[in-house]
Amino acid sequence: MAATGDTNDTTDGPATEERIVAWCLETTELGPVEGREHVGTEFAFGVGRDVALDVRRQTASDQITIRHEFTLVASDDVDDKGGFLERLAETIASRPAIVQGEGRRDGANYVVELRSSVYVDGLTKHTFLTSVAEIRRTRELVDGLATEREEPREPTVAEVPAPVEEPAPDEEPALAGEPAPDEEPVPAIVPAPAEVPTEANQPTVDVAAPGPAAPPPVGQWTPSHVVPAAGLAAWLNPDPATQPAATLDPALEVQLLDRYGNWAHIRCSNGWEAWVDGEQLSPKAPST
């Protein structure tokens, strides 16, 4: 069967923490790992060199939570345009659904919290690092809110008064239609007669070479890649915050339709389409 609705949680317990720690140590922006103890969690640790992240799994939870909290001083730069918290909420709402967050005023500061969650049964290096990247990008956008200032508006041409020219002393202004003294009259310009197009001077038109052959009709299935031996989780949309819809069988042949970052849009032989981790697919060997 090409795809099933069952998913196997193979990353439970200590193995989940070990895999995430290994991924963080392999990524320059995330290592090293700082161990932490929190009541009610199976594990918790901190990562991130420039953007500090808290990674944890609550006891008996089916999700991994990645959290980033930071503080902005409520200076004139931050409040220059007013309504900082409203602009912050609009910025977070414009980000992918895997990122949530909010801000609050704390005395003379603003405290901002960003979060992203990944289901354990859909946890891969790809889904984890995608969530981390979205939090880091959202932090950059929020920092931009704190530094943007309204540029002064340049006056338009209509607002700039034209300079008034004063006549020179002892000089009478010339009447309209009269040439100024010592000025040669300008001869009238007679336009040349338009050229009548003839067969000899007609422009030539290059006939374009025929374009490439049209793609195969929609719905035609042509296998191009193969699922790895361990099988592969599949989503209905490229969103790691949602649960996988199915698990593809090992060595299953699929057709690659499109790519979105590391995501791959595939079609199975029965016509079912889904999104998978494109890095896990292997090109199908040519038939002999």
Buried (B, 14 or more C-beta within 10 A) or exposed (E): EBBEEEBEEEBEEEEBBEBBBEBBEEBEBBBEBEEEEEEEBBBBBBBBEEBEBBBBBBEEBBBBBBBBEBEBEBEEEBEEEEEBEEBBBEBBEEBBEBBBBEBEEEEEBBBBEBBBBBBBBBBBBBBBBBBBEBBBBBBEEBEEBBEEEEEEEEEEEEEEEEEEEEEEEEEEEEEEEEEEEEEEEEEEEEEEEEEEEEEEEEEEEEEEEEEEEEEEEEEEBEBBBBBBEEBBBBBBEBBBBBBBBBBBBEEBBBBBEEEEEBBBBBBBEEEBEBBBBBEBBEEBEEEE
